[in-house]
Amino acid sequence: MIEAALLCLALNLYHEGAKEEPLPGLFAIAQVTLNRAQRNPDKVCEVVQEYKQFSWTLRPPKVEEGPAWRRAQDVAKLSLSTNDFTGGATHFAAIYVNPYWKSDMTILGQWGSHIFYKQKRKK
């Protein structure tokens, strides 16, 4: 199952920014995916493929072999054994996007060109 988790995580990283995102941002995207999977590798593919959670999955583009794909694979491997530094982020959006769901979220920080969030605690 680890191999499947690595592939799904690498695909998500590749399509969510491996070409242009700085490493801290790419690692933060990986943490969101892992946090949604409750850090369970057996759930990573399910999380990545969940309908409308990651826009690239609606029309999966082709992966081109090269530096961005290798980078995504390397970050995926390292992320499986990296502690979550985001504070439990479960969502992210590019800095130029104003997501409709952000009023229900707490902003945790910005890494790279994305802002990272988690669900606000209910009172």
N, C-alpha and C positions, 0 to 999 in steps of 0.2 A: 504493500500500500504506500510505502514511502516514495517509491518511484512515481506512482500516479500523482501523489501530492506535489512532488517536485515539478512535474510537468505542468500541472494545473496552475501552480503558483508562478512558475516561470512564464507561462502564457499570459497570465494576468499582468505580471510586471512588464512584460514586453509590450503589451498593447496599452497599458496605462502610463507608459512614460520612459521605458528603458533607453530610448533614443536620445532624449533630451533632459531627462530629470537628473539632478545631482544625486549622488549616492544617499545622503540622508533622506531625501524625499522618496527614493525608491525603497529604502529599507522601511520607511514609515508606511508606504502602501502595502508592503508585505505584512507588516504588523496588523494592519486593518483586516486583511484577509485571514490571518491566523487568529485574531481575536474573534472574528465572526465564527470561525470554526471551533471556538473554545479551545484553541491551541491543540486540537486533535487532528493529526495528519489524515486520518480516515475521513474527515469531513471537509477537507480543503476543496476538493473537486465539486462537491455539492454546493458549497458556498459560492465558488466562482461561477458556476453554471446556473445559479438561481436566477429566475426570470427578472430582467430589468435591474439587476444589482450593479452590473458593470456594463456600460453601454456597448463595448466592443463585442459582447457575446450575442447581440442581436443580429449582427452580420459579421461573423468572424472573418477578419482579413487574413491573408496568408502571412506566415512567418518567413522572413528572409534570413537565411544563414548569414552570419556576420557578427560584428562587434556587439550590436545591441542584443541579439539573441544570446550570445555567450555571457554578456553582462547580466541579463535577466536570469539565466541559469545559475550563475555564480551567486547572485544575491539571494535567489530562492534557497539554495543549499545552505548558505550561511544563516539565513533568517530562521530556519527550522531549529537552530540551536542558539539563537540570540534572544536575550530577555527583551520584553516589551518596554521600550523607552518612551512610548507615546502617552502613557497614562491610561491605556485601555481604549484607544481610538477604535471606533467601529465604522466610521464614515469619513469620507474626504471629498473635497471639491476643489477644482482649480481656483486660484485666487481671483480670477475675473468672473466667476460664476456666483450667482446669488441663489442657492438652492431653496426650494419651497419648504423643505423640511428643517431648515436650520433653527427655527424658533423653538423646536423641541430638543435642541442639542446644546451642549456645553462645548465651547471652543477650547481645544487642548493646546494648539500651537500651529505653527507653520513650519513645514520642512519642505525645502525645495519650492516648487510653484503650486503647492496645495495647502489648504487649511484642513486640519484634522479635528474631528468632533467625536463626542460620545453622547448617548442619551442622557438627558437631565434626570436626576433622581426625582421620583414622585414624592410629594409631601404627604 
